[in-house]
């Protein structure tokens, strides 16, 4: 999409300004004549009319002036403001006064912010030229009028020129603008020219304007004349970026190529039509042959889909069939093995083209759709957030082009584990989900998610402290909250009555931006958060009421609460000890205030039995030892006095004894445990090499080893159940 000026329609202004003295050309009733060549004008003192030639021409020409021009001979005429120092708008109408009707209009052209049109005229034809500034731009200017060279022979789809493999230079300066019926409509290519290309051999072919000096546009159709059937078109925003790839062209087929500027007046001698055979498709071009080595763990991974074909794979359908023509075009495939349970974000941010990304559960062509996205990553980048990822499971990633018939290019897939952030003040977890959803759909998605067994919901904000946490700890831009206006609430009244949270908790705290809520437009019944905008007085975290479907809302915040902790119980139940129960770590929790802030609590142990804490980054073992099962894999570490001494960390000692209630009491008291019970895990880990520490995002596994007295003489050992802890 091109960045054009937005025309603001002023209030209707009378075309006849009686009683006021204006410049001679300020009115369409009696404009002066302009001649071939350069015509100086100055619209500094001119007014702004609403004249638009009956529609079709811009009525937003600021400080407009009027001239007539009479064609001295049959032909096309270039009328422009090139050389004028400010941003102009130009319209040409057929006729010589206020009854003239619109022929052509232009804002920006090949000469920059100045304007240019080309109109065909017969000898004696009179046109009304309306010229002025974009919005309030005004000053001395130049209106240039020149007879255009005759159009090229391939100016029409009925008389195309022949193009060959390689570079075909073209000059569309004198070409006219046409829109042949059925020829890749509704694409409008300014000052267009036509070429045919006969396929020399079965293959894929790329048609592009790379190297063109101005903002070009291209379309490709199957056929040799105006009846050709559209294959695809491209306008890639900028000089020489347009490309259309034809997949599976057959020997002898003829294609009609149409090239020109992205609008009328964008032309010049610097055009290049390139025709080439792209490289063969990559090995991972199909779901049956995915790349299984590139995507490992998390991080950013490069890919290139330039020569890829379109597979049509959609993982069983919605939502992975949401491309322009269904599933991603010119797509490539990767397999990824999950490194942890939880939520992961997959994006194509930083890729060179308009990507479409789909994520499927499983491997190869049997994988089934989990999610798909086009522009959720901002701009033309895709982002898919997937809940419920299972460690060790395989997932199929499919990335391609959103636009049909257009080649891909180099890109980047980034995989990130989305770990909710703990608010220590209330024990709740928060996560920002970047996706374009309505408030209603965001609510449904949030309430369908969970974290560590905690149910999710759109964030509710109870006080200023929670508001400050959201501002300072999370990265977001205009996310949805769980606040909405309930029309059935007894206090409902627009705009400020009946606001509630989706959870039903009291709506006691507010942080409305000044002037909000205002229910403008009508139907603004949902709350989004705002960041302070440059040059504005919008408060950080200010609330704004808005519509359910809001094009500026690209995320939502999920809150997980209920008093839980990031601890999962595994290897449960453990083996019973000789007193008929098994040792449980279920009561382990964060909040001791020491070390890593995790307290290992062991209960239901054998009275007077001794034990200590083991730790490992691997919880996949299943080794029977004595009376119990060791679930910890390798490497393992024991928090004991010897290791502590070697590391200069005497607080590492975890040795404890079960009391009369079966609770493991640490023998070293408050130095290494909360209130003497259990063991406060320090930041340092008892691994080799010495000095390793627990980092944010780490997952570790803990078990307690203890002495288990048998009924028969002799001592043996046992193990508790195991906990998985995410830090």
Secondary structure, 3 states (H helix, E strand, C coil): CCCCCCCCCCCCCCCCCCCCCCCCCCCCCCCEECCCEEEEEECCCCCCCCCCCCCCCCCCEEEEEEEEEECCCCEEEEEECCCCCCCEEEEEEECCCCCCEEEEEECCECCECCCEEEEEECCCCEEEEEEEEECCCCCEEEEEEEECCCCCCCCCCCCCEECCCEEEEECCCCCCCCCCCCCCCCCCCEEEEEEEEECCCCEEEEEECCCCCCEEEEEEEECCCCCCEEEEEECCCCECCCEEEEEEECCCCEEEEEEEECCCCCCCCCEEEEEECCCCCCCCCCHHHCECCCCCCCEEEEEECCCCCCCCCCCCCCCCCCECCECCEEEEEEEEECCCCEEEEEECCCCCCCEEEEEEECCHHHCEEEEEECCCCCCCCCEEEEEEECCCCEEEEEEEECCCCCCCCEEEEEEEEECCEEECCCCEEEEEEECCCCHHHHHHHHHHCEECCEEEEECCCCCHHHHHHHHHHCCCCCEEEEEEECCCCCCCECCCECEEECCCCCCCCCCECCCCCCCCCCCCCEEEEECCCCCCCCCCCEEEEECCCCCCCCEEEEEECCCCCCEEEECCCCCCCCCCCCCECCCCEECCCCCCCEEECCECCCCCCEEEEEEECCCCCCEEECCEEECCCCCEEECCHHHHHHCCCHHHCCCEEECCCCCEEECCHHHCCECCECEEECCECCCCCCCCECCCCCEEEEEEEEEEECCCCCEEEEECCEEEEEC
